[in-house]
């Protein structure tokens, strides 16, 4: 499902126009993005949790040449599915 298909489905289920549904979805995504950028986690009970994880620096290899290279530490977004979501998918 693409973002436009999600907006269309949201508009049908909630009696909103496509524009209003798109604005609502974009606002929600912006809020989640801003919260993660601050280092906060966002929990949607029954659905899951969006959080930020730290990856340590490590040594890797260039697959073309085999030379070792340093991979720096980085912060990455992650999602942990909630129990209700896991059960509905099974």
PyMOL Python script that loads the backbone (N, CA, C, O; Angstrom):
from pymol import cmd

cmd.read_pdbstr("""\
ATOM      1  N   UNK A   1       0.854  -1.178   0.000  1.00  0.00           N
ATOM      2  CA  UNK A   1       0.000   0.000   0.000  1.00  0.00           C
ATOM      3  C   UNK A   1       0.894   1.233   0.000  1.00  0.00           C
ATOM      4  O   UNK A   1       1.818   1.348   0.805  1.00  0.00           O
ATOM      5  N   UNK A   2       0.609   2.137  -0.900  1.00  0.00           N
ATOM      6  CA  UNK A   2       1.383   3.376  -0.991  1.00  0.00           C
ATOM      7  C   UNK A   2       0.736   4.446  -0.113  1.00  0.00           C
ATOM      8  O   UNK A   2      -0.363   4.258   0.409  1.00  0.00           O
ATOM      9  N   UNK A   3       1.431   5.560   0.039  1.00  0.00           N
ATOM     10  CA  UNK A   3       0.919   6.653   0.857  1.00  0.00           C
ATOM     11  C   UNK A   3      -0.399   7.186   0.291  1.00  0.00           C
ATOM     12  O   UNK A   3      -1.327   7.468   1.049  1.00  0.00           O
ATOM     13  N   UNK A   4      -0.488   7.326  -1.029  1.00  0.00           N
ATOM     14  CA  UNK A   4      -1.726   7.843  -1.632  1.00  0.00           C
ATOM     15  C   UNK A   4      -2.879   6.858  -1.429  1.00  0.00           C
ATOM     16  O   UNK A   4      -4.015   7.277  -1.207  1.00  0.00           O
ATOM     17  N   UNK A   5      -2.598   5.556  -1.504  1.00  0.00           N
ATOM     18  CA  UNK A   5      -3.649   4.564  -1.243  1.00  0.00           C
ATOM     19  C   UNK A   5      -4.083   4.607   0.216  1.00  0.00           C
ATOM     20  O   UNK A   5      -5.263   4.437   0.522  1.00  0.00           O
ATOM     21  N   UNK A   6      -3.128   4.835   1.118  1.00  0.00           N
ATOM     22  CA  UNK A   6      -3.447   4.953   2.535  1.00  0.00           C
ATOM     23  C   UNK A   6      -4.323   6.176   2.794  1.00  0.00           C
ATOM     24  O   UNK A   6      -5.272   6.104   3.575  1.00  0.00           O
ATOM     25  N   UNK A   7      -4.014   7.284   2.153  1.00  0.00           N
ATOM     26  CA  UNK A   7      -4.816   8.505   2.297  1.00  0.00           C
ATOM     27  C   UNK A   7      -6.231   8.266   1.785  1.00  0.00           C
ATOM     28  O   UNK A   7      -7.199   8.689   2.417  1.00  0.00           O
ATOM     29  N   UNK A   8      -6.355   7.600   0.659  1.00  0.00           N
ATOM     30  CA  UNK A   8      -7.670   7.308   0.091  1.00  0.00           C
ATOM     31  C   UNK A   8      -8.500   6.433   1.036  1.00  0.00           C
ATOM     32  O   UNK A   8      -9.684   6.697   1.250  1.00  0.00           O
ATOM     33  N   UNK A   9      -7.892   5.414   1.588  1.00  0.00           N
ATOM     34  CA  UNK A   9      -8.581   4.517   2.520  1.00  0.00           C
ATOM     35  C   UNK A   9      -8.971   5.255   3.803  1.00  0.00           C
ATOM     36  O   UNK A   9     -10.067   5.056   4.328  1.00  0.00           O
ATOM     37  N   UNK A  10      -8.080   6.100   4.299  1.00  0.00           N
ATOM     38  CA  UNK A  10      -8.350   6.890   5.491  1.00  0.00           C
ATOM     39  C   UNK A  10      -9.525   7.839   5.249  1.00  0.00           C
ATOM     40  O   UNK A  10     -10.378   8.004   6.122  1.00  0.00           O
ATOM     41  N   UNK A  11      -9.572   8.456   4.080  1.00  0.00           N
ATOM     42  CA  UNK A  11     -10.665   9.370   3.741  1.00  0.00           C
ATOM     43  C   UNK A  11     -12.007   8.632   3.691  1.00  0.00           C
ATOM     44  O   UNK A  11     -13.018   9.148   4.166  1.00  0.00           O
ATOM     45  N   UNK A  12     -12.015   7.433   3.120  1.00  0.00           N
ATOM     46  CA  UNK A  12     -13.258   6.663   3.036  1.00  0.00           C
ATOM     47  C   UNK A  12     -13.745   6.223   4.411  1.00  0.00           C
ATOM     48  O   UNK A  12     -14.936   6.316   4.708  1.00  0.00           O
ATOM     49  N   UNK A  13     -12.842   5.750   5.241  1.00  0.00           N
ATOM     50  CA  UNK A  13     -13.242   5.215   6.554  1.00  0.00           C
ATOM     51  C   UNK A  13     -13.620   6.291   7.559  1.00  0.00           C
ATOM     52  O   UNK A  13     -14.370   6.016   8.496  1.00  0.00           O
ATOM     53  N   UNK A  14     -13.126   7.492   7.391  1.00  0.00           N
ATOM     54  CA  UNK A  14     -13.364   8.529   8.396  1.00  0.00           C
ATOM     55  C   UNK A  14     -14.268   9.657   7.914  1.00  0.00           C
ATOM     56  O   UNK A  14     -14.435  10.648   8.625  1.00  0.00           O
ATOM     57  N   UNK A  15     -14.852   9.533   6.734  1.00  0.00           N
ATOM     58  CA  UNK A  15     -15.716  10.581   6.193  1.00  0.00           C
ATOM     59  C   UNK A  15     -15.002  11.931   6.079  1.00  0.00           C
ATOM     60  O   UNK A  15     -15.586  12.979   6.355  1.00  0.00           O
ATOM     61  N   UNK A  16     -13.745  11.889   5.672  1.00  0.00           N
ATOM     62  CA  UNK A  16     -12.979  13.103   5.440  1.00  0.00           C
ATOM     63  C   UNK A  16     -12.727  13.234   3.941  1.00  0.00           C
ATOM     64  O   UNK A  16     -12.830  12.266   3.188  1.00  0.00           O
ATOM     65  N   UNK A  17     -12.398  14.444   3.532  1.00  0.00           N
ATOM     66  CA  UNK A  17     -11.968  14.611   2.144  1.00  0.00           C
ATOM     67  C   UNK A  17     -10.557  14.039   2.024  1.00  0.00           C
ATOM     68  O   UNK A  17      -9.866  13.849   3.024  1.00  0.00           O
ATOM     69  N   UNK A  18     -10.141  13.769   0.793  1.00  0.00           N
ATOM     70  CA  UNK A  18      -8.779  13.254   0.605  1.00  0.00           C
ATOM     71  C   UNK A  18      -7.745  14.266   1.078  1.00  0.00           C
ATOM     72  O   UNK A  18      -6.708  13.897   1.630  1.00  0.00           O
ATOM     73  N   UNK A  19      -8.033  15.529   0.860  1.00  0.00           N
ATOM     74  CA  UNK A  19      -7.102  16.577   1.288  1.00  0.00           C
ATOM     75  C   UNK A  19      -6.970  16.608   2.806  1.00  0.00           C
ATOM     76  O   UNK A  19      -5.861  16.707   3.332  1.00  0.00           O
ATOM     77  N   UNK A  20      -8.104  16.522   3.519  1.00  0.00           N
ATOM     78  CA  UNK A  20      -8.069  16.536   4.978  1.00  0.00           C
ATOM     79  C   UNK A  20      -7.373  15.281   5.519  1.00  0.00           C
ATOM     80  O   UNK A  20      -6.607  15.358   6.479  1.00  0.00           O
ATOM     81  N   UNK A  21      -7.642  14.142   4.905  1.00  0.00           N
ATOM     82  CA  UNK A  21      -6.993  12.901   5.322  1.00  0.00           C
ATOM     83  C   UNK A  21      -5.487  12.979   5.077  1.00  0.00           C
ATOM     84  O   UNK A  21      -4.699  12.532   5.910  1.00  0.00           O
ATOM     85  N   UNK A  22      -5.088  13.538   3.948  1.00  0.00           N
ATOM     86  CA  UNK A  22      -3.672  13.704   3.645  1.00  0.00           C
ATOM     87  C   UNK A  22      -2.985  14.638   4.622  1.00  0.00           C
ATOM     88  O   UNK A  22      -1.868  14.376   5.067  1.00  0.00           O
ATOM     89  N   UNK A  23      -3.668  15.739   4.955  1.00  0.00           N
ATOM     90  CA  UNK A  23      -3.116  16.680   5.929  1.00  0.00           C
ATOM     91  C   UNK A  23      -2.962  16.021   7.298  1.00  0.00           C
ATOM     92  O   UNK A  23      -1.958  16.233   7.979  1.00  0.00           O
ATOM     93  N   UNK A  24      -3.952  15.223   7.703  1.00  0.00           N
ATOM     94  CA  UNK A  24      -3.899  14.535   8.995  1.00  0.00           C
ATOM     95  C   UNK A  24      -2.753  13.525   9.018  1.00  0.00           C
ATOM     96  O   UNK A  24      -2.013  13.448   9.999  1.00  0.00           O
ATOM     97  N   UNK A  25      -2.604  12.757   7.948  1.00  0.00           N
ATOM     98  CA  UNK A  25      -1.530  11.768   7.884  1.00  0.00           C
ATOM     99  C   UNK A  25      -0.165  12.449   7.886  1.00  0.00           C
ATOM    100  O   UNK A  25       0.743  12.011   8.593  1.00  0.00           O
ATOM    101  N   UNK A  26      -0.012  13.508   7.107  1.00  0.00           N
ATOM    102  CA  UNK A  26       1.259  14.239   7.071  1.00  0.00           C
ATOM    103  C   UNK A  26       1.593  14.845   8.431  1.00  0.00           C
ATOM    104  O   UNK A  26       2.751  14.831   8.849  1.00  0.00           O
ATOM    105  N   UNK A  27       0.580  15.380   9.128  1.00  0.00           N
ATOM    106  CA  UNK A  27       0.805  15.947  10.458  1.00  0.00           C
ATOM    107  C   UNK A  27       1.266  14.867  11.432  1.00  0.00           C
ATOM    108  O   UNK A  27       2.173  15.094  12.233  1.00  0.00           O
ATOM    109  N   UNK A  28       0.642  13.692  11.363  1.00  0.00           N
ATOM    110  CA  UNK A  28       1.026  12.597  12.246  1.00  0.00           C
ATOM    111  C   UNK A  28       2.461  12.147  11.976  1.00  0.00           C
ATOM    112  O   UNK A  28       3.227  11.918  12.912  1.00  0.00           O
ATOM    113  N   UNK A  29       2.821  12.023  10.710  1.00  0.00           N
ATOM    114  CA  UNK A  29       4.177  11.619  10.361  1.00  0.00           C
ATOM    115  C   UNK A  29       5.202  12.671  10.792  1.00  0.00           C
ATOM    116  O   UNK A  29       6.297  12.328  11.237  1.00  0.00           O
ATOM    117  N   UNK A  30       4.847  13.943  10.661  1.00  0.00           N
ATOM    118  CA  UNK A  30       5.737  15.023  11.103  1.00  0.00           C
ATOM    119  C   UNK A  30       5.950  14.972  12.613  1.00  0.00           C
ATOM    120  O   UNK A  30       7.072  15.157  13.085  1.00  0.00           O
ATOM    121  N   UNK A  31       4.892  14.724  13.368  1.00  0.00           N
ATOM    122  CA  UNK A  31       4.991  14.654  14.827  1.00  0.00           C
ATOM    123  C   UNK A  31       5.881  13.486  15.241  1.00  0.00           C
ATOM    124  O   UNK A  31       6.729  13.632  16.122  1.00  0.00           O
ATOM    125  N   UNK A  32       5.691  12.330  14.613  1.00  0.00           N
ATOM    126  CA  UNK A  32       6.524  11.166  14.933  1.00  0.00           C
ATOM    127  C   UNK A  32       7.982  11.453  14.587  1.00  0.00           C
ATOM    128  O   UNK A  32       8.877  11.129  15.368  1.00  0.00           O
ATOM    129  N   UNK A  33       8.229  12.058  13.428  1.00  0.00           N
ATOM    130  CA  UNK A  33       9.591  12.376  13.001  1.00  0.00           C
ATOM    131  C   UNK A  33      10.260  13.346  13.962  1.00  0.00           C
ATOM    132  O   UNK A  33      11.414  13.147  14.340  1.00  0.00           O
ATOM    133  N   UNK A  34       9.546  14.394  14.361  1.00  0.00           N
ATOM    134  CA  UNK A  34      10.107  15.383  15.287  1.00  0.00           C
ATOM    135  C   UNK A  34      10.396  14.775  16.649  1.00  0.00           C
ATOM    136  O   UNK A  34      11.413  15.092  17.266  1.00  0.00           O
ATOM    137  N   UNK A  35       9.516  13.906  17.124  1.00  0.00           N
ATOM    138  CA  UNK A  35       9.728  13.256  18.416  1.00  0.00           C
ATOM    139  C   UNK A  35      10.963  12.363  18.379  1.00  0.00           C
ATOM    140  O   UNK A  35      11.760  12.368  19.316  1.00  0.00           O
ATOM    141  N   UNK A  36      11.125  11.600  17.306  1.00  0.00           N
ATOM    142  CA  UNK A  36      12.299  10.736  17.178  1.00  0.00           C
ATOM    143  C   UNK A  36      13.577  11.556  17.061  1.00  0.00           C
ATOM    144  O   UNK A  36      14.616  11.163  17.591  1.00  0.00           O
ATOM    145  N   UNK A  37      13.507  12.689  16.373  1.00  0.00           N
ATOM    146  CA  UNK A  37      14.683  13.549  16.224  1.00  0.00           C
ATOM    147  C   UNK A  37      15.137  14.094  17.578  1.00  0.00           C
ATOM    148  O   UNK A  37      16.326  14.338  17.779  1.00  0.00           O
ATOM    149  N   UNK A  38      14.194  14.287  18.510  1.00  0.00           N
ATOM    150  CA  UNK A  38      14.529  14.736  19.855  1.00  0.00           C
ATOM    151  C   UNK A  38      15.010  13.596  20.741  1.00  0.00           C
ATOM    152  O   UNK A  38      15.496  13.829  21.848  1.00  0.00           O
ATOM    153  N   UNK A  39      14.875  12.355  20.257  1.00  0.00           N
ATOM    154  CA  UNK A  39      15.302  11.204  21.050  1.00  0.00           C
ATOM    155  C   UNK A  39      14.180  10.561  21.844  1.00  0.00           C
ATOM    156  O   UNK A  39      14.419   9.623  22.605  1.00  0.00           O
ATOM    157  N   UNK A  40      12.953  11.056  21.678  1.00  0.00           N
ATOM    158  CA  UNK A  40      11.806  10.490  22.381  1.00  0.00           C
ATOM    159  C   UNK A  40      11.300   9.267  21.642  1.00  0.00           C
ATOM    160  O   UNK A  40      11.598   9.080  20.462  1.00  0.00           O
ATOM    161  N   UNK A  41      10.529   8.428  22.338  1.00  0.00           N
ATOM    162  CA  UNK A  41       9.876   7.326  21.652  1.00  0.00           C
ATOM    163  C   UNK A  41       8.386   7.617  21.577  1.00  0.00           C
ATOM    164  O   UNK A  41       7.839   8.319  22.428  1.00  0.00           O
ATOM    165  N   UNK A  42       7.735   7.077  20.561  1.00  0.00           N
ATOM    166  CA  UNK A  42       6.308   7.286  20.335  1.00  0.00           C
ATOM    167  C   UNK A  42       5.622   5.925  20.438  1.00  0.00           C
ATOM    168  O   UNK A  42       5.921   5.014  19.666  1.00  0.00           O
ATOM    169  N   UNK A  43       4.702   5.792  21.396  1.00  0.00           N
ATOM    170  CA  UNK A  43       4.010   4.529  21.611  1.00  0.00           C
ATOM    171  C   UNK A  43       2.554   4.667  21.216  1.00  0.00           C
ATOM    172  O   UNK A  43       1.845   5.537  21.722  1.00  0.00           O
ATOM    173  N   UNK A  44       2.106   3.806  20.310  1.00  0.00           N
ATOM    174  CA  UNK A  44       0.709   3.726  19.918  1.00  0.00           C
ATOM    175  C   UNK A  44       0.198   2.394  20.467  1.00  0.00           C
ATOM    176  O   UNK A  44       0.445   1.340  19.882  1.00  0.00           O
ATOM    177  N   UNK A  45      -0.510   2.449  21.586  1.00  0.00           N
ATOM    178  CA  UNK A  45      -0.934   1.252  22.288  1.00  0.00           C
ATOM    179  C   UNK A  45      -1.697   0.312  21.366  1.00  0.00           C
ATOM    180  O   UNK A  45      -2.634   0.718  20.679  1.00  0.00           O
ATOM    181  N   UNK A  46      -1.283  -0.950  21.362  1.00  0.00           N
ATOM    182  CA  UNK A  46      -1.901  -1.955  20.520  1.00  0.00           C
ATOM    183  C   UNK A  46      -1.311  -2.028  19.126  1.00  0.00           C
ATOM    184  O   UNK A  46      -1.509  -3.020  18.425  1.00  0.00           O
ATOM    185  N   UNK A  47      -0.591  -1.001  18.711  1.00  0.00           N
ATOM    186  CA  UNK A  47       0.013  -0.985  17.375  1.00  0.00           C
ATOM    187  C   UNK A  47       1.510  -1.214  17.457  1.00  0.00           C
ATOM    188  O   UNK A  47       2.032  -2.154  16.859  1.00  0.00           O
ATOM    189  N   UNK A  48       2.206  -0.353  18.200  1.00  0.00           N
ATOM    190  CA  UNK A  48       3.639  -0.519  18.331  1.00  0.00           C
ATOM    191  C   UNK A  48       4.323   0.736  18.830  1.00  0.00           C
ATOM    192  O   UNK A  48       3.679   1.721  19.190  1.00  0.00           O
ATOM    193  N   UNK A  49       5.648   0.675  18.842  1.00  0.00           N
ATOM    194  CA  UNK A  49       6.457   1.770  19.358  1.00  0.00           C
ATOM    195  C   UNK A  49       7.522   2.156  18.338  1.00  0.00           C
ATOM    196  O   UNK A  49       8.252   1.306  17.830  1.00  0.00           O
ATOM    197  N   UNK A  50       7.596   3.438  18.051  1.00  0.00           N
ATOM    198  CA  UNK A  50       8.669   3.995  17.235  1.00  0.00           C
ATOM    199  C   UNK A  50       9.733   4.484  18.212  1.00  0.00           C
ATOM    200  O   UNK A  50       9.418   5.193  19.167  1.00  0.00           O
ATOM    201  N   UNK A  51      10.987   4.112  17.982  1.00  0.00           N
ATOM    202  CA  UNK A  51      12.054   4.514  18.892  1.00  0.00           C
ATOM    203  C   UNK A  51      13.346   4.740  18.131  1.00  0.00           C
ATOM    204  O   UNK A  51      13.443   4.458  16.937  1.00  0.00           O
ATOM    205  N   UNK A  52      14.339   5.256  18.850  1.00  0.00           N
ATOM    206  CA  UNK A  52      15.641   5.550  18.268  1.00  0.00           C
ATOM    207  C   UNK A  52      16.649   4.584  18.882  1.00  0.00           C
ATOM    208  O   UNK A  52      16.685   4.402  20.099  1.00  0.00           O
ATOM    209  N   UNK A  53      17.466   3.965  18.030  1.00  0.00           N
ATOM    210  CA  UNK A  53      18.500   3.045  18.498  1.00  0.00           C
ATOM    211  C   UNK A  53      19.871   3.575  18.121  1.00  0.00           C
ATOM    212  O   UNK A  53      20.042   4.226  17.090  1.00  0.00           O
ATOM    213  N   UNK A  54      20.837   3.287  18.966  1.00  0.00           N
ATOM    214  CA  UNK A  54      22.226   3.682  18.717  1.00  0.00           C
ATOM    215  C   UNK A  54      22.985   2.485  18.160  1.00  0.00           C
ATOM    216  O   UNK A  54      22.916   1.394  18.726  1.00  0.00           O
ATOM    217  N   UNK A  55      23.694   2.671  17.080  1.00  0.00           N
ATOM    218  CA  UNK A  55      24.577   1.641  16.533  1.00  0.00           C
ATOM    219  C   UNK A  55      26.012   2.039  16.836  1.00  0.00           C
ATOM    220  O   UNK A  55      26.415   3.173  16.579  1.00  0.00           O
ATOM    221  N   UNK A  56      26.770   1.120  17.373  1.00  0.00           N
ATOM    222  CA  UNK A  56      28.159   1.389  17.720  1.00  0.00           C
ATOM    223  C   UNK A  56      29.024   1.443  16.460  1.00  0.00           C
ATOM    224  O   UNK A  56      28.672   0.881  15.423  1.00  0.00           O
ATOM    225  N   UNK A  57      30.147   2.122  16.572  1.00  0.00           N
ATOM    226  CA  UNK A  57      31.116   2.151  15.477  1.00  0.00           C
ATOM    227  C   UNK A  57      31.710   0.751  15.340  1.00  0.00           C
ATOM    228  O   UNK A  57      31.839   0.023  16.323  1.00  0.00           O
ATOM    229  N   UNK A  58      32.069   0.387  14.117  1.00  0.00           N
ATOM    230  CA  UNK A  58      32.620  -0.949  13.898  1.00  0.00           C
ATOM    231  C   UNK A  58      33.505  -0.938  12.655  1.00  0.00           C
ATOM    232  O   UNK A  58      33.524   0.019  11.881  1.00  0.00           O
ATOM    233  N   UNK A  59      34.221  -2.018  12.500  1.00  0.00           N
ATOM    234  CA  UNK A  59      35.055  -2.184  11.314  1.00  0.00           C
ATOM    235  C   UNK A  59      34.304  -3.037  10.303  1.00  0.00           C
ATOM    236  O   UNK A  59      33.669  -4.025  10.670  1.00  0.00           O
ATOM    237  N   UNK A  60      34.374  -2.659   9.035  1.00  0.00           N
ATOM    238  CA  UNK A  60      33.732  -3.404   7.966  1.00  0.00           C
ATOM    239  C   UNK A  60      34.734  -3.639   6.851  1.00  0.00           C
ATOM    240  O   UNK A  60      35.916  -3.323   6.986  1.00  0.00           O
ATOM    241  N   UNK A  61      34.262  -4.187   5.765  1.00  0.00           N
ATOM    242  CA  UNK A  61      35.125  -4.454   4.614  1.00  0.00           C
ATOM    243  C   UNK A  61      34.471  -3.939   3.341  1.00  0.00           C
ATOM    244  O   UNK A  61      33.261  -4.069   3.152  1.00  0.00           O
ATOM    245  N   UNK A  62      35.276  -3.361   2.484  1.00  0.00           N
ATOM    246  CA  UNK A  62      34.816  -2.954   1.165  1.00  0.00           C
ATOM    247  C   UNK A  62      34.620  -4.240   0.355  1.00  0.00           C
ATOM    248  O   UNK A  62      35.584  -4.977   0.148  1.00  0.00           O
ATOM    249  N   UNK A  63      33.407  -4.526  -0.106  1.00  0.00           N
ATOM    250  CA  UNK A  63      33.181  -5.788  -0.808  1.00  0.00           C
ATOM    251  C   UNK A  63      33.916  -5.898  -2.149  1.00  0.00           C
ATOM    252  O   UNK A  63      34.155  -7.007  -2.627  1.00  0.00           O
ATOM    253  N   UNK A  64      34.270  -4.785  -2.752  1.00  0.00           N
ATOM    254  CA  UNK A  64      34.963  -4.839  -4.045  1.00  0.00           C
ATOM    255  C   UNK A  64      36.455  -5.103  -3.890  1.00  0.00           C
ATOM    256  O   UNK A  64      37.043  -5.874  -4.648  1.00  0.00           O
ATOM    257  N   UNK A  65      37.059  -4.453  -2.900  1.00  0.00           N
ATOM    258  CA  UNK A  65      38.509  -4.569  -2.764  1.00  0.00           C
ATOM    259  C   UNK A  65      38.930  -5.432  -1.581  1.00  0.00           C
ATOM    260  O   UNK A  65      40.061  -5.917  -1.545  1.00  0.00           O
ATOM    261  N   UNK A  66      38.045  -5.628  -0.621  1.00  0.00           N
ATOM    262  CA  UNK A  66      38.386  -6.394   0.574  1.00  0.00           C
ATOM    263  C   UNK A  66      39.115  -5.577   1.617  1.00  0.00           C
ATOM    264  O   UNK A  66      39.460  -6.098   2.678  1.00  0.00           O
ATOM    265  N   UNK A  67      39.361  -4.293   1.338  1.00  0.00           N
ATOM    266  CA  UNK A  67      40.061  -3.432   2.294  1.00  0.00           C
ATOM    267  C   UNK A  67      39.173  -3.157   3.504  1.00  0.00           C
ATOM    268  O   UNK A  67      37.967  -2.957   3.351  1.00  0.00           O
ATOM    269  N   UNK A  68      39.755  -3.143   4.706  1.00  0.00           N
ATOM    270  CA  UNK A  68      38.974  -2.802   5.891  1.00  0.00           C
ATOM    271  C   UNK A  68      38.631  -1.313   5.879  1.00  0.00           C
ATOM    272  O   UNK A  68      39.401  -0.492   5.382  1.00  0.00           O
ATOM    273  N   UNK A  69      37.464  -0.977   6.433  1.00  0.00           N
ATOM    274  CA  UNK A  69      37.078   0.419   6.541  1.00  0.00           C
ATOM    275  C   UNK A  69      36.300   0.630   7.832  1.00  0.00           C
ATOM    276  O   UNK A  69      35.654  -0.284   8.345  1.00  0.00           O
ATOM    277  N   UNK A  70      36.374   1.836   8.338  1.00  0.00           N
ATOM    278  CA  UNK A  70      35.715   2.197   9.587  1.00  0.00           C
ATOM    279  C   UNK A  70      34.284   2.641   9.295  1.00  0.00           C
ATOM    280  O   UNK A  70      34.058   3.514   8.457  1.00  0.00           O
ATOM    281  N   UNK A  71      33.326   2.040   9.986  1.00  0.00           N
ATOM    282  CA  UNK A  71      31.925   2.448   9.877  1.00  0.00           C
ATOM    283  C   UNK A  71      31.597   3.215  11.146  1.00  0.00           C
ATOM    284  O   UNK A  71      31.649   2.638  12.232  1.00  0.00           O
ATOM    285  N   UNK A  72      31.258   4.506  11.046  1.00  0.00           N
ATOM    286  CA  UNK A  72      31.039   5.314  12.248  1.00  0.00           C
ATOM    287  C   UNK A  72      29.753   4.941  12.982  1.00  0.00           C
ATOM    288  O   UNK A  72      28.854   4.319  12.414  1.00  0.00           O
ATOM    289  N   UNK A  73      29.684   5.332  14.251  1.00  0.00           N
ATOM    290  CA  UNK A  73      28.473   5.137  15.049  1.00  0.00           C
ATOM    291  C   UNK A  73      27.354   5.970  14.448  1.00  0.00           C
ATOM    292  O   UNK A  73      27.595   7.040  13.887  1.00  0.00           O
ATOM    293  N   UNK A  74      26.126   5.472  14.569  1.00  0.00           N
ATOM    294  CA  UNK A  74      24.999   6.226  14.032  1.00  0.00           C
ATOM    295  C   UNK A  74      23.731   5.979  14.838  1.00  0.00           C
ATOM    296  O   UNK A  74      23.601   4.972  15.534  1.00  0.00           O
ATOM    297  N   UNK A  75      22.814   6.907  14.729  1.00  0.00           N
ATOM    298  CA  UNK A  75      21.504   6.814  15.360  1.00  0.00           C
ATOM    299  C   UNK A  75      20.510   6.447  14.275  1.00  0.00           C
ATOM    300  O   UNK A  75      20.479   7.085  13.223  1.00  0.00           O
ATOM    301  N   UNK A  76      19.687   5.415  14.520  1.00  0.00           N
ATOM    302  CA  UNK A  76      18.738   4.964  13.515  1.00  0.00           C
ATOM    303  C   UNK A  76      17.341   4.831  14.109  1.00  0.00           C
ATOM    304  O   UNK A  76      17.200   4.483  15.281  1.00  0.00           O
ATOM    305  N   UNK A  77      16.306   5.103  13.312  1.00  0.00           N
ATOM    306  CA  UNK A  77      14.940   4.881  13.791  1.00  0.00           C
ATOM    307  C   UNK A  77      14.608   3.390  13.746  1.00  0.00           C
ATOM    308  O   UNK A  77      15.143   2.646  12.924  1.00  0.00           O
ATOM    309  N   UNK A  78      13.720   2.969  14.640  1.00  0.00           N
ATOM    310  CA  UNK A  78      13.305   1.564  14.684  1.00  0.00           C
ATOM    311  C   UNK A  78      11.831   1.505  15.044  1.00  0.00           C
ATOM    312  O   UNK A  78      11.263   2.466  15.562  1.00  0.00           O
ATOM    313  N   UNK A  79      11.221   0.360  14.762  1.00  0.00           N
ATOM    314  CA  UNK A  79       9.820   0.130  15.105  1.00  0.00           C
ATOM    315  C   UNK A  79       9.709  -1.228  15.770  1.00  0.00           C
ATOM    316  O   UNK A  79      10.246  -2.219  15.275  1.00  0.00           O
ATOM    317  N   UNK A  80       9.008  -1.269  16.896  1.00  0.00           N
ATOM    318  CA  UNK A  80       8.765  -2.526  17.594  1.00  0.00           C
ATOM    319  C   UNK A  80       7.255  -2.740  17.603  1.00  0.00           C
ATOM    320  O   UNK A  80       6.518  -1.955  18.200  1.00  0.00           O
ATOM    321  N   UNK A  81       6.799  -3.792  16.946  1.00  0.00           N
ATOM    322  CA  UNK A  81       5.370  -4.066  16.813  1.00  0.00           C
ATOM    323  C   UNK A  81       4.764  -4.434  18.162  1.00  0.00           C
ATOM    324  O   UNK A  81       5.395  -5.115  18.971  1.00  0.00           O
ATOM    325  N   UNK A  82       3.531  -3.976  18.397  1.00  0.00           N
ATOM    326  CA  UNK A  82       2.799  -4.301  19.608  1.00  0.00           C
ATOM    327  C   UNK A  82       2.141  -5.671  19.500  1.00  0.00           C
ATOM    328  O   UNK A  82       2.049  -6.246  18.416  1.00  0.00           O
ATOM    329  N   UNK A  83       1.689  -6.182  20.631  1.00  0.00           N
ATOM    330  CA  UNK A  83       1.112  -7.531  20.653  1.00  0.00           C
ATOM    331  C   UNK A  83      -0.158  -7.639  19.814  1.00  0.00           C
ATOM    332  O   UNK A  83      -0.381  -8.658  19.160  1.00  0.00           O
ATOM    333  N   UNK A  84      -0.998  -6.593  19.827  1.00  0.00           N
ATOM    334  CA  UNK A  84      -2.239  -6.645  19.038  1.00  0.00           C
ATOM    335  C   UNK A  84      -1.936  -6.689  17.542  1.00  0.00           C
ATOM    336  O   UNK A  84      -2.615  -7.396  16.797  1.00  0.00           O
ATOM    337  N   UNK A  85      -0.941  -5.952  17.099  1.00  0.00           N
ATOM    338  CA  UNK A  85      -0.545  -5.963  15.693  1.00  0.00           C
ATOM    339  C   UNK A  85       0.023  -7.317  15.307  1.00  0.00           C
ATOM    340  O   UNK A  85      -0.292  -7.848  14.242  1.00  0.00           O
ATOM    341  N   UNK A  86       0.855  -7.872  16.166  1.00  0.00           N
ATOM    342  CA  UNK A  86       1.432  -9.196  15.896  1.00  0.00           C
ATOM    343  C   UNK A  86       0.347 -10.262  15.772  1.00  0.00           C
ATOM    344  O   UNK A  86       0.407 -11.119  14.891  1.00  0.00           O
ATOM    345  N   UNK A  87      -0.639 -10.205  16.654  1.00  0.00           N
ATOM    346  CA  UNK A  87      -1.719 -11.188  16.628  1.00  0.00           C
ATOM    347  C   UNK A  87      -2.591 -11.050  15.380  1.00  0.00           C
ATOM    348  O   UNK A  87      -3.030 -12.052  14.815  1.00  0.00           O
ATOM    349  N   UNK A  88      -2.839  -9.833  14.955  1.00  0.00           N
ATOM    350  CA  UNK A  88      -3.696  -9.632  13.780  1.00  0.00           C
ATOM    351  C   UNK A  88      -3.009 -10.085  12.481  1.00  0.00           C
ATOM    352  O   UNK A  88      -3.680 -10.454  11.517  1.00  0.00           O
ATOM    353  N   UNK A  89      -1.683 -10.054  12.462  1.00  0.00           N
ATOM    354  CA  UNK A  89      -0.936 -10.461  11.274  1.00  0.00           C
ATOM    355  C   UNK A  89      -0.825 -11.977  11.203  1.00  0.00           C
ATOM    356  O   UNK A  89      -0.778 -12.550  10.115  1.00  0.00           O
ATOM    357  N   UNK A  90      -0.784 -12.618  12.348  1.00  0.00           N
ATOM    358  CA  UNK A  90      -0.639 -14.088  12.366  1.00  0.00           C
ATOM    359  C   UNK A  90      -1.810 -14.774  11.791  1.00  0.00           C
ATOM    360  O   UNK A  90      -1.839 -16.003  11.736  1.00  0.00           O
TER     361      UNK A  90
END
""", "prot")
cmd.dss("prot")
cmd.show_as("cartoon", "prot")
cmd.util.cbc("prot")
cmd.orient("prot")
